[in-house]
């Protein structure tokens, strides 16, 4: 399995953290969850940490794949 990629994050002035995947918002964290995320981000691989926090290992193409003729039957 390849490493996750395409993630970034932005910290807002009010303490909110927005995690982006390929430029689109994937998760918004506030308060204690945002602080915990930032601590984990410093300790591990940032791309994998963001992928885990967003649950974005699958990103929108599951329905298309499920409906493909090759996957019917």
mmCIF file of the N, C-alpha and C atoms, coordinates in Angstrom:
data_MODEL
# 
_entry.id   MODEL 
# 
loop_
_atom_site.group_PDB 
_atom_site.id 
_atom_site.type_symbol 
_atom_site.label_atom_id 
_atom_site.label_alt_id 
_atom_site.label_comp_id 
_atom_site.label_asym_id 
_atom_site.label_entity_id 
_atom_site.label_seq_id 
_atom_site.pdbx_PDB_ins_code 
_atom_site.Cartn_x 
_atom_site.Cartn_y 
_atom_site.Cartn_z 
_atom_site.occupancy 
_atom_site.B_iso_or_equiv 
_atom_site.pdbx_formal_charge 
_atom_site.auth_seq_id 
_atom_site.auth_comp_id 
_atom_site.auth_asym_id 
_atom_site.auth_atom_id 
_atom_site.pdbx_PDB_model_num 
ATOM 1   N N  . UNK A 1 1  ? 0.843   -1.165  0.000   1.00 0.00 ? 1  UNK A N  1 
ATOM 2   C CA . UNK A 1 1  ? 0.000   0.000   0.000   1.00 0.00 ? 1  UNK A CA 1 
ATOM 3   C C  . UNK A 1 1  ? 0.890   1.229   0.000   1.00 0.00 ? 1  UNK A C  1 
ATOM 4   N N  . UNK A 1 2  ? 0.604   2.194   -0.856  1.00 0.00 ? 2  UNK A N  1 
ATOM 5   C CA . UNK A 1 2  ? 1.412   3.393   -0.927  1.00 0.00 ? 2  UNK A CA 1 
ATOM 6   C C  . UNK A 1 2  ? 1.007   4.373   0.165   1.00 0.00 ? 2  UNK A C  1 
ATOM 7   N N  . UNK A 1 3  ? 1.895   5.279   0.460   1.00 0.00 ? 3  UNK A N  1 
ATOM 8   C CA . UNK A 1 3  ? 1.620   6.294   1.478   1.00 0.00 ? 3  UNK A CA 1 
ATOM 9   C C  . UNK A 1 3  ? 0.560   7.264   0.962   1.00 0.00 ? 3  UNK A C  1 
ATOM 10  N N  . UNK A 1 4  ? -0.206  7.801   1.871   1.00 0.00 ? 4  UNK A N  1 
ATOM 11  C CA . UNK A 1 4  ? -1.221  8.793   1.517   1.00 0.00 ? 4  UNK A CA 1 
ATOM 12  C C  . UNK A 1 4  ? -0.529  10.050  1.020   1.00 0.00 ? 4  UNK A C  1 
ATOM 13  N N  . UNK A 1 5  ? -1.194  10.791  0.155   1.00 0.00 ? 5  UNK A N  1 
ATOM 14  C CA . UNK A 1 5  ? -0.647  12.056  -0.308  1.00 0.00 ? 5  UNK A CA 1 
ATOM 15  C C  . UNK A 1 5  ? -1.787  12.985  -0.685  1.00 0.00 ? 5  UNK A C  1 
ATOM 16  N N  . UNK A 1 6  ? -1.460  14.238  -0.893  1.00 0.00 ? 6  UNK A N  1 
ATOM 17  C CA . UNK A 1 6  ? -2.460  15.207  -1.298  1.00 0.00 ? 6  UNK A CA 1 
ATOM 18  C C  . UNK A 1 6  ? -3.136  15.917  -0.147  1.00 0.00 ? 6  UNK A C  1 
ATOM 19  N N  . UNK A 1 7  ? -2.667  15.692  1.089   1.00 0.00 ? 7  UNK A N  1 
ATOM 20  C CA . UNK A 1 7  ? -3.271  16.331  2.255   1.00 0.00 ? 7  UNK A CA 1 
ATOM 21  C C  . UNK A 1 7  ? -2.495  17.573  2.657   1.00 0.00 ? 7  UNK A C  1 
ATOM 22  N N  . UNK A 1 8  ? -3.218  18.543  3.182   1.00 0.00 ? 8  UNK A N  1 
ATOM 23  C CA . UNK A 1 8  ? -2.624  19.719  3.805   1.00 0.00 ? 8  UNK A CA 1 
ATOM 24  C C  . UNK A 1 8  ? -3.572  20.173  4.898   1.00 0.00 ? 8  UNK A C  1 
ATOM 25  N N  . UNK A 1 9  ? -3.139  21.120  5.694   1.00 0.00 ? 9  UNK A N  1 
ATOM 26  C CA . UNK A 1 9  ? -4.021  21.625  6.746   1.00 0.00 ? 9  UNK A CA 1 
ATOM 27  C C  . UNK A 1 9  ? -3.817  23.121  6.919   1.00 0.00 ? 9  UNK A C  1 
ATOM 28  N N  . UNK A 1 10 ? -4.830  23.763  7.463   1.00 0.00 ? 10 UNK A N  1 
ATOM 29  C CA . UNK A 1 10 ? -4.765  25.191  7.753   1.00 0.00 ? 10 UNK A CA 1 
ATOM 30  C C  . UNK A 1 10 ? -5.239  25.416  9.179   1.00 0.00 ? 10 UNK A C  1 
ATOM 31  N N  . UNK A 1 11 ? -4.481  26.219  9.891   1.00 0.00 ? 11 UNK A N  1 
ATOM 32  C CA . UNK A 1 11 ? -4.874  26.602  11.247  1.00 0.00 ? 11 UNK A CA 1 
ATOM 33  C C  . UNK A 1 11 ? -5.488  27.988  11.173  1.00 0.00 ? 11 UNK A C  1 
ATOM 34  N N  . UNK A 1 12 ? -6.663  28.135  11.718  1.00 0.00 ? 12 UNK A N  1 
ATOM 35  C CA . UNK A 1 12 ? -7.341  29.423  11.734  1.00 0.00 ? 12 UNK A CA 1 
ATOM 36  C C  . UNK A 1 12 ? -7.054  30.147  13.045  1.00 0.00 ? 12 UNK A C  1 
ATOM 37  N N  . UNK A 1 13 ? -7.320  31.423  13.070  1.00 0.00 ? 13 UNK A N  1 
ATOM 38  C CA . UNK A 1 13 ? -7.058  32.245  14.237  1.00 0.00 ? 13 UNK A CA 1 
ATOM 39  C C  . UNK A 1 13 ? -7.857  31.850  15.466  1.00 0.00 ? 13 UNK A C  1 
ATOM 40  N N  . UNK A 1 14 ? -9.016  31.241  15.275  1.00 0.00 ? 14 UNK A N  1 
ATOM 41  C CA . UNK A 1 14 ? -9.861  30.851  16.410  1.00 0.00 ? 14 UNK A CA 1 
ATOM 42  C C  . UNK A 1 14 ? -9.513  29.465  16.964  1.00 0.00 ? 14 UNK A C  1 
ATOM 43  N N  . UNK A 1 15 ? -8.431  28.853  16.468  1.00 0.00 ? 15 UNK A N  1 
ATOM 44  C CA . UNK A 1 15 ? -8.015  27.542  16.956  1.00 0.00 ? 15 UNK A CA 1 
ATOM 45  C C  . UNK A 1 15 ? -8.547  26.383  16.140  1.00 0.00 ? 15 UNK A C  1 
ATOM 46  N N  . UNK A 1 16 ? -9.396  26.652  15.165  1.00 0.00 ? 16 UNK A N  1 
ATOM 47  C CA . UNK A 1 16 ? -9.944  25.612  14.301  1.00 0.00 ? 16 UNK A CA 1 
ATOM 48  C C  . UNK A 1 16 ? -8.879  25.151  13.311  1.00 0.00 ? 16 UNK A C  1 
ATOM 49  N N  . UNK A 1 17 ? -8.841  23.862  13.039  1.00 0.00 ? 17 UNK A N  1 
ATOM 50  C CA . UNK A 1 17 ? -7.937  23.300  12.045  1.00 0.00 ? 17 UNK A CA 1 
ATOM 51  C C  . UNK A 1 17 ? -8.788  22.671  10.943  1.00 0.00 ? 17 UNK A C  1 
ATOM 52  N N  . UNK A 1 18 ? -8.506  23.043  9.697   1.00 0.00 ? 18 UNK A N  1 
ATOM 53  C CA . UNK A 1 18 ? -9.199  22.466  8.552   1.00 0.00 ? 18 UNK A CA 1 
ATOM 54  C C  . UNK A 1 18 ? -8.206  21.586  7.813   1.00 0.00 ? 18 UNK A C  1 
ATOM 55  N N  . UNK A 1 19 ? -8.570  20.315  7.626   1.00 0.00 ? 19 UNK A N  1 
ATOM 56  C CA . UNK A 1 19 ? -7.727  19.382  6.879   1.00 0.00 ? 19 UNK A CA 1 
ATOM 57  C C  . UNK A 1 19 ? -8.254  19.343  5.453   1.00 0.00 ? 19 UNK A C  1 
ATOM 58  N N  . UNK A 1 20 ? -7.362  19.549  4.496   1.00 0.00 ? 20 UNK A N  1 
ATOM 59  C CA . UNK A 1 20 ? -7.724  19.584  3.080   1.00 0.00 ? 20 UNK A CA 1 
ATOM 60  C C  . UNK A 1 20 ? -7.153  18.363  2.372   1.00 0.00 ? 20 UNK A C  1 
ATOM 61  N N  . UNK A 1 21 ? -7.902  17.831  1.430   1.00 0.00 ? 21 UNK A N  1 
ATOM 62  C CA . UNK A 1 21 ? -7.420  16.757  0.561   1.00 0.00 ? 21 UNK A CA 1 
ATOM 63  C C  . UNK A 1 21 ? -7.587  17.236  -0.862  1.00 0.00 ? 21 UNK A C  1 
ATOM 64  N N  . UNK A 1 22 ? -6.441  17.412  -1.529  1.00 0.00 ? 22 UNK A N  1 
ATOM 65  C CA . UNK A 1 22 ? -6.423  17.940  -2.896  1.00 0.00 ? 22 UNK A CA 1 
ATOM 66  C C  . UNK A 1 22 ? -7.180  19.258  -3.000  1.00 0.00 ? 22 UNK A C  1 
ATOM 67  N N  . UNK A 1 23 ? -7.013  20.110  -1.997  1.00 0.00 ? 23 UNK A N  1 
ATOM 68  C CA . UNK A 1 23 ? -7.591  21.441  -2.016  1.00 0.00 ? 23 UNK A CA 1 
ATOM 69  C C  . UNK A 1 23 ? -9.021  21.555  -1.523  1.00 0.00 ? 23 UNK A C  1 
ATOM 70  N N  . UNK A 1 24 ? -9.656  20.445  -1.199  1.00 0.00 ? 24 UNK A N  1 
ATOM 71  C CA . UNK A 1 24 ? -11.040 20.466  -0.721  1.00 0.00 ? 24 UNK A CA 1 
ATOM 72  C C  . UNK A 1 24 ? -11.085 20.080  0.751   1.00 0.00 ? 24 UNK A C  1 
ATOM 73  N N  . UNK A 1 25 ? -11.954 20.749  1.506   1.00 0.00 ? 25 UNK A N  1 
ATOM 74  C CA . UNK A 1 25 ? -12.066 20.473  2.937   1.00 0.00 ? 25 UNK A CA 1 
ATOM 75  C C  . UNK A 1 25 ? -12.526 19.034  3.160   1.00 0.00 ? 25 UNK A C  1 
ATOM 76  N N  . UNK A 1 26 ? -11.768 18.300  3.966   1.00 0.00 ? 26 UNK A N  1 
ATOM 77  C CA . UNK A 1 26 ? -12.109 16.915  4.277   1.00 0.00 ? 26 UNK A CA 1 
ATOM 78  C C  . UNK A 1 26 ? -12.535 16.767  5.729   1.00 0.00 ? 26 UNK A C  1 
ATOM 79  N N  . UNK A 1 27 ? -12.071 17.659  6.612   1.00 0.00 ? 27 UNK A N  1 
ATOM 80  C CA . UNK A 1 27 ? -12.444 17.604  8.027   1.00 0.00 ? 27 UNK A CA 1 
ATOM 81  C C  . UNK A 1 27 ? -12.175 18.950  8.668   1.00 0.00 ? 27 UNK A C  1 
ATOM 82  N N  . UNK A 1 28 ? -12.978 19.274  9.659   1.00 0.00 ? 28 UNK A N  1 
ATOM 83  C CA . UNK A 1 28 ? -12.780 20.477  10.461  1.00 0.00 ? 28 UNK A CA 1 
ATOM 84  C C  . UNK A 1 28 ? -12.710 20.056  11.918  1.00 0.00 ? 28 UNK A C  1 
ATOM 85  N N  . UNK A 1 29 ? -11.642 20.445  12.583  1.00 0.00 ? 29 UNK A N  1 
ATOM 86  C CA . UNK A 1 29 ? -11.423 20.068  13.977  1.00 0.00 ? 29 UNK A CA 1 
ATOM 87  C C  . UNK A 1 29 ? -11.401 21.322  14.838  1.00 0.00 ? 29 UNK A C  1 
ATOM 88  N N  . UNK A 1 30 ? -12.036 21.228  16.006  1.00 0.00 ? 30 UNK A N  1 
ATOM 89  C CA . UNK A 1 30 ? -12.093 22.359  16.923  1.00 0.00 ? 30 UNK A CA 1 
ATOM 90  C C  . UNK A 1 30 ? -11.699 21.912  18.331  1.00 0.00 ? 30 UNK A C  1 
ATOM 91  N N  . UNK A 1 31 ? -11.253 22.859  19.120  1.00 0.00 ? 31 UNK A N  1 
ATOM 92  C CA . UNK A 1 31 ? -10.994 22.627  20.533  1.00 0.00 ? 31 UNK A CA 1 
ATOM 93  C C  . UNK A 1 31 ? -9.939  21.573  20.804  1.00 0.00 ? 31 UNK A C  1 
ATOM 94  N N  . UNK A 1 32 ? -10.269 20.671  21.723  1.00 0.00 ? 32 UNK A N  1 
ATOM 95  C CA . UNK A 1 32 ? -9.330  19.631  22.158  1.00 0.00 ? 32 UNK A CA 1 
ATOM 96  C C  . UNK A 1 32 ? -8.941  18.699  21.015  1.00 0.00 ? 32 UNK A C  1 
ATOM 97  N N  . UNK A 1 33 ? -9.888  18.421  20.115  1.00 0.00 ? 33 UNK A N  1 
ATOM 98  C CA . UNK A 1 33 ? -9.565  17.537  18.983  1.00 0.00 ? 33 UNK A CA 1 
ATOM 99  C C  . UNK A 1 33 ? -8.516  18.189  18.080  1.00 0.00 ? 33 UNK A C  1 
ATOM 100 N N  . UNK A 1 34 ? -8.625  19.495  17.863  1.00 0.00 ? 34 UNK A N  1 
ATOM 101 C CA . UNK A 1 34 ? -7.645  20.201  17.033  1.00 0.00 ? 34 UNK A CA 1 
ATOM 102 C C  . UNK A 1 34 ? -6.271  20.161  17.692  1.00 0.00 ? 34 UNK A C  1 
ATOM 103 N N  . UNK A 1 35 ? -6.217  20.379  19.003  1.00 0.00 ? 35 UNK A N  1 
ATOM 104 C CA . UNK A 1 35 ? -4.946  20.345  19.722  1.00 0.00 ? 35 UNK A CA 1 
ATOM 105 C C  . UNK A 1 35 ? -4.318  18.956  19.659  1.00 0.00 ? 35 UNK A C  1 
ATOM 106 N N  . UNK A 1 36 ? -5.126  17.912  19.824  1.00 0.00 ? 36 UNK A N  1 
ATOM 107 C CA . UNK A 1 36 ? -4.621  16.539  19.761  1.00 0.00 ? 36 UNK A CA 1 
ATOM 108 C C  . UNK A 1 36 ? -4.096  16.228  18.358  1.00 0.00 ? 36 UNK A C  1 
ATOM 109 N N  . UNK A 1 37 ? -4.811  16.675  17.333  1.00 0.00 ? 37 UNK A N  1 
ATOM 110 C CA . UNK A 1 37 ? -4.382  16.470  15.946  1.00 0.00 ? 37 UNK A CA 1 
ATOM 111 C C  . UNK A 1 37 ? -3.025  17.124  15.706  1.00 0.00 ? 37 UNK A C  1 
ATOM 112 N N  . UNK A 1 38 ? -2.864  18.380  16.143  1.00 0.00 ? 38 UNK A N  1 
ATOM 113 C CA . UNK A 1 38 ? -1.604  19.090  15.918  1.00 0.00 ? 38 UNK A CA 1 
ATOM 114 C C  . UNK A 1 38 ? -0.444  18.407  16.640  1.00 0.00 ? 38 UNK A C  1 
ATOM 115 N N  . UNK A 1 39 ? -0.704  17.856  17.826  1.00 0.00 ? 39 UNK A N  1 
ATOM 116 C CA . UNK A 1 39 ? 0.340   17.130  18.550  1.00 0.00 ? 39 UNK A CA 1 
ATOM 117 C C  . UNK A 1 39 ? 0.745   15.868  17.794  1.00 0.00 ? 39 UNK A C  1 
ATOM 118 N N  . UNK A 1 40 ? -0.233  15.134  17.268  1.00 0.00 ? 40 UNK A N  1 
ATOM 119 C CA . UNK A 1 40 ? 0.063   13.916  16.485  1.00 0.00 ? 40 UNK A CA 1 
ATOM 120 C C  . UNK A 1 40 ? 0.790   14.258  15.197  1.00 0.00 ? 40 UNK A C  1 
ATOM 121 N N  . UNK A 1 41 ? 0.437   15.388  14.614  1.00 0.00 ? 41 UNK A N  1 
ATOM 122 C CA . UNK A 1 41 ? 1.041   15.804  13.350  1.00 0.00 ? 41 UNK A CA 1 
ATOM 123 C C  . UNK A 1 41 ? 2.543   16.001  13.510  1.00 0.00 ? 41 UNK A C  1 
ATOM 124 N N  . UNK A 1 42 ? 2.951   16.577  14.650  1.00 0.00 ? 42 UNK A N  1 
ATOM 125 C CA . UNK A 1 42 ? 4.375   16.801  14.910  1.00 0.00 ? 42 UNK A CA 1 
ATOM 126 C C  . UNK A 1 42 ? 5.116   15.505  15.185  1.00 0.00 ? 42 UNK A C  1 
ATOM 127 N N  . UNK A 1 43 ? 4.412   14.494  15.694  1.00 0.00 ? 43 UNK A N  1 
ATOM 128 C CA . UNK A 1 43 ? 5.056   13.255  16.114  1.00 0.00 ? 43 UNK A CA 1 
ATOM 129 C C  . UNK A 1 43 ? 5.187   12.211  15.002  1.00 0.00 ? 43 UNK A C  1 
ATOM 130 N N  . UNK A 1 44 ? 4.345   12.291  13.956  1.00 0.00 ? 44 UNK A N  1 
ATOM 131 C CA . UNK A 1 44 ? 4.344   11.234  12.950  1.00 0.00 ? 44 UNK A CA 1 
ATOM 132 C C  . UNK A 1 44 ? 4.425   11.763  11.535  1.00 0.00 ? 44 UNK A C  1 
ATOM 133 N N  . UNK A 1 45 ? 4.198   10.881  10.571  1.00 0.00 ? 45 UNK A N  1 
ATOM 134 C CA . UNK A 1 45 ? 4.173   11.250  9.158   1.00 0.00 ? 45 UNK A CA 1 
ATOM 135 C C  . UNK A 1 45 ? 2.916   12.081  8.902   1.00 0.00 ? 45 UNK A C  1 
ATOM 136 N N  . UNK A 1 46 ? 3.070   13.353  8.539   1.00 0.00 ? 46 UNK A N  1 
ATOM 137 C CA . UNK A 1 46 ? 1.902   14.233  8.400   1.00 0.00 ? 46 UNK A CA 1 
ATOM 138 C C  . UNK A 1 46 ? 0.843   13.716  7.425   1.00 0.00 ? 46 UNK A C  1 
ATOM 139 N N  . UNK A 1 47 ? 1.251   13.154  6.307   1.00 0.00 ? 47 UNK A N  1 
ATOM 140 C CA . UNK A 1 47 ? 0.274   12.681  5.329   1.00 0.00 ? 47 UNK A CA 1 
ATOM 141 C C  . UNK A 1 47 ? -0.566  11.534  5.889   1.00 0.00 ? 47 UNK A C  1 
ATOM 142 N N  . UNK A 1 48 ? 0.066   10.596  6.554   1.00 0.00 ? 48 UNK A N  1 
ATOM 143 C CA . UNK A 1 48 ? -0.673  9.465   7.110   1.00 0.00 ? 48 UNK A CA 1 
ATOM 144 C C  . UNK A 1 48 ? -1.550  9.876   8.284   1.00 0.00 ? 48 UNK A C  1 
ATOM 145 N N  . UNK A 1 49 ? -1.064  10.810  9.095   1.00 0.00 ? 49 UNK A N  1 
ATOM 146 C CA . UNK A 1 49 ? -1.868  11.302  10.219  1.00 0.00 ? 49 UNK A CA 1 
ATOM 147 C C  . UNK A 1 49 ? -3.134  11.978  9.697   1.00 0.00 ? 49 UNK A C  1 
ATOM 148 N N  . UNK A 1 50 ? -2.994  12.826  8.676   1.00 0.00 ? 50 UNK A N  1 
ATOM 149 C CA . UNK A 1 50 ? -4.170  13.517  8.120   1.00 0.00 ? 50 UNK A CA 1 
ATOM 150 C C  . UNK A 1 50 ? -5.135  12.536  7.467   1.00 0.00 ? 50 UNK A C  1 
ATOM 151 N N  . UNK A 1 51 ? -4.618  11.526  6.786   1.00 0.00 ? 51 UNK A N  1 
ATOM 152 C CA . UNK A 1 51 ? -5.486  10.520  6.167   1.00 0.00 ? 51 UNK A CA 1 
ATOM 153 C C  . UNK A 1 51 ? -6.271  9.767   7.228   1.00 0.00 ? 51 UNK A C  1 
ATOM 154 N N  . UNK A 1 52 ? -5.614  9.435   8.325   1.00 0.00 ? 52 UNK A N  1 
ATOM 155 C CA . UNK A 1 52 ? -6.292  8.709   9.396   1.00 0.00 ? 52 UNK A CA 1 
ATOM 156 C C  . UNK A 1 52 ? -7.361  9.573   10.055  1.00 0.00 ? 52 UNK A C  1 
ATOM 157 N N  . UNK A 1 53 ? -7.064  10.826  10.311  1.00 0.00 ? 53 UNK A N  1 
ATOM 158 C CA . UNK A 1 53 ? -8.023  11.707  10.972  1.00 0.00 ? 53 UNK A CA 1 
ATOM 159 C C  . UNK A 1 53 ? -9.231  12.007  10.101  1.00 0.00 ? 53 UNK A C  1 
ATOM 160 N N  . UNK A 1 54 ? -9.069  12.010  8.796   1.00 0.00 ? 54 UNK A N  1 
ATOM 161 C CA . UNK A 1 54 ? -10.198 12.305  7.908   1.00 0.00 ? 54 UNK A CA 1 
ATOM 162 C C  . UNK A 1 54 ? -10.944 11.054  7.486   1.00 0.00 ? 54 UNK A C  1 
ATOM 163 N N  . UNK A 1 55 ? -10.313 9.892   7.610   1.00 0.00 ? 55 UNK A N  1 
ATOM 164 C CA . UNK A 1 55 ? -10.933 8.671   7.107   1.00 0.00 ? 55 UNK A CA 1 
ATOM 165 C C  . UNK A 1 55 ? -10.961 8.655   5.591   1.00 0.00 ? 55 UNK A C  1 
ATOM 166 N N  . UNK A 1 56 ? -10.059 9.396   4.981   1.00 0.00 ? 56 UNK A N  1 
ATOM 167 C CA . UNK A 1 56 ? -10.092 9.596   3.539   1.00 0.00 ? 56 UNK A CA 1 
ATOM 168 C C  . UNK A 1 56 ? -9.248  8.590   2.771   1.00 0.00 ? 56 UNK A C  1 
ATOM 169 N N  . UNK A 1 57 ? -9.197  7.362   3.236   1.00 0.00 ? 57 UNK A N  1 
ATOM 170 C CA . UNK A 1 57 ? -8.487  6.349   2.467   1.00 0.00 ? 57 UNK A CA 1 
ATOM 171 C C  . UNK A 1 57 ? -9.270  6.038   1.200   1.00 0.00 ? 57 UNK A C  1 
ATOM 172 N N  . UNK A 1 58 ? -10.571 6.108   1.282   1.00 0.00 ? 58 UNK A N  1 
ATOM 173 C CA . UNK A 1 58 ? -11.447 5.978   0.122   1.00 0.00 ? 58 UNK A CA 1 
ATOM 174 C C  . UNK A 1 58 ? -12.020 7.356   -0.116  1.00 0.00 ? 58 UNK A C  1 
ATOM 175 N N  . UNK A 1 59 ? -12.060 7.794   -1.335  1.00 0.00 ? 59 UNK A N  1 
ATOM 176 C CA . UNK A 1 59 ? -12.420 9.184   -1.557  1.00 0.00 ? 59 UNK A CA 1 
ATOM 177 C C  . UNK A 1 59 ? -13.364 9.376   -2.737  1.00 0.00 ? 59 UNK A C  1 
ATOM 178 N N  . UNK A 1 60 ? -14.543 8.748   -2.682  1.00 0.00 ? 60 UNK A N  1 
ATOM 179 C CA . UNK A 1 60 ? -15.600 9.122   -3.600  1.00 0.00 ? 60 UNK A CA 1 
ATOM 180 C C  . UNK A 1 60 ? -15.828 8.256   -4.806  1.00 0.00 ? 60 UNK A C  1 
ATOM 181 N N  . UNK A 1 61 ? -14.926 7.350   -5.142  1.00 0.00 ? 61 UNK A N  1 
ATOM 182 C CA . UNK A 1 61 ? -15.129 6.587   -6.362  1.00 0.00 ? 61 UNK A CA 1 
ATOM 183 C C  . UNK A 1 61 ? -15.697 5.198   -6.098  1.00 0.00 ? 61 UNK A C  1 
ATOM 184 N N  . UNK A 1 62 ? -16.083 4.898   -4.850  1.00 0.00 ? 62 UNK A N  1 
ATOM 185 C CA . UNK A 1 62 ? -16.575 3.562   -4.544  1.00 0.00 ? 62 UNK A CA 1 
ATOM 186 C C  . UNK A 1 62 ? -17.878 3.247   -5.279  1.00 0.00 ? 62 UNK A C  1 
ATOM 187 N N  . UNK A 1 63 ? -18.793 4.206   -5.339  1.00 0.00 ? 63 UNK A N  1 
ATOM 188 C CA . UNK A 1 63 ? -20.072 3.963   -6.001  1.00 0.00 ? 63 UNK A CA 1 
ATOM 189 C C  . UNK A 1 63 ? -19.851 3.699   -7.491  1.00 0.00 ? 63 UNK A C  1 
ATOM 190 N N  . UNK A 1 64 ? -18.987 4.469   -8.115  1.00 0.00 ? 64 UNK A N  1 
ATOM 191 C CA . UNK A 1 64 ? -18.687 4.280   -9.532  1.00 0.00 ? 64 UNK A CA 1 
ATOM 192 C C  . UNK A 1 64 ? -18.119 2.886   -9.773  1.00 0.00 ? 64 UNK A C  1 
ATOM 193 N N  . UNK A 1 65 ? -17.187 2.475   -8.938  1.00 0.00 ? 65 UNK A N  1 
ATOM 194 C CA . UNK A 1 65 ? -16.570 1.154   -9.094  1.00 0.00 ? 65 UNK A CA 1 
ATOM 195 C C  . UNK A 1 65 ? -17.594 0.049   -8.852  1.00 0.00 ? 65 UNK A C  1 
ATOM 196 N N  . UNK A 1 66 ? -18.462 0.222   -7.873  1.00 0.00 ? 66 UNK A N  1 
ATOM 197 C CA . UNK A 1 66 ? -19.456 -0.801  -7.561  1.00 0.00 ? 66 UNK A CA 1 
ATOM 198 C C  . UNK A 1 66 ? -20.425 -0.994  -8.724  1.00 0.00 ? 66 UNK A C  1 
ATOM 199 N N  . UNK A 1 67 ? -20.726 0.070   -9.454  1.00 0.00 ? 67 UNK A N  1 
ATOM 200 C CA . UNK A 1 67 ? -21.679 -0.002  -10.555 1.00 0.00 ? 67 UNK A CA 1 
ATOM 201 C C  . UNK A 1 67 ? -21.051 -0.374  -11.891 1.00 0.00 ? 67 UNK A C  1 
ATOM 202 N N  . UNK A 1 68 ? -19.743 -0.537  -11.930 1.00 0.00 ? 68 UNK A N  1 
ATOM 203 C CA . UNK A 1 68 ? -19.058 -0.892  -13.182 1.00 0.00 ? 68 UNK A CA 1 
ATOM 204 C C  . UNK A 1 68 ? -19.451 -2.316  -13.587 1.00 0.00 ? 68 UNK A C  1 
ATOM 205 N N  . UNK A 1 69 ? -19.668 -2.562  -14.888 1.00 0.00 ? 69 UNK A N  1 
ATOM 206 C CA . UNK A 1 69 ? -20.094 -3.897  -15.336 1.00 0.00 ? 69 UNK A CA 1 
ATOM 207 C C  . UNK A 1 69 ? -19.155 -5.035  -14.901 1.00 0.00 ? 69 UNK A C  1 
ATOM 208 N N  . UNK A 1 70 ? -17.888 -4.750  -14.802 1.00 0.00 ? 70 UNK A N  1 
ATOM 209 C CA . UNK A 1 70 ? -16.917 -5.763  -14.410 1.00 0.00 ? 70 UNK A CA 1 
ATOM 210 C C  . UNK A 1 70 ? -17.189 -6.252  -12.990 1.00 0.00 ? 70 UNK A C  1 
ATOM 211 N N  . UNK A 1 71 ? -17.778 -5.399  -12.146 1.00 0.00 ? 71 UNK A N  1 
ATOM 212 C CA . UNK A 1 71 ? -18.014 -5.743  -10.753 1.00 0.00 ? 71 UNK A CA 1 
ATOM 213 C C  . UNK A 1 71 ? -19.432 -6.236  -10.484 1.00 0.00 ? 71 UNK A C  1 
ATOM 214 N N  . UNK A 1 72 ? -20.205 -6.467  -11.512 1.00 0.00 ? 72 UNK A N  1 
ATOM 215 C CA . UNK A 1 72 ? -21.558 -6.991  -11.364 1.00 0.00 ? 72 UNK A CA 1 
ATOM 216 C C  . UNK A 1 72 ? -21.524 -8.513  -11.365 1.00 0.00 ? 72 UNK A C  1 
ATOM 217 N N  . UNK A 1 73 ? -22.363 -9.103  -10.583 1.00 0.00 ? 73 UNK A N  1 
ATOM 218 C CA . UNK A 1 73 ? -22.457 -10.547 -10.693 1.00 0.00 ? 73 UNK A CA 1 
ATOM 219 C C  . UNK A 1 73 ? -22.184 -11.260 -9.481  1.00 0.00 ? 73 UNK A C  1 
# 
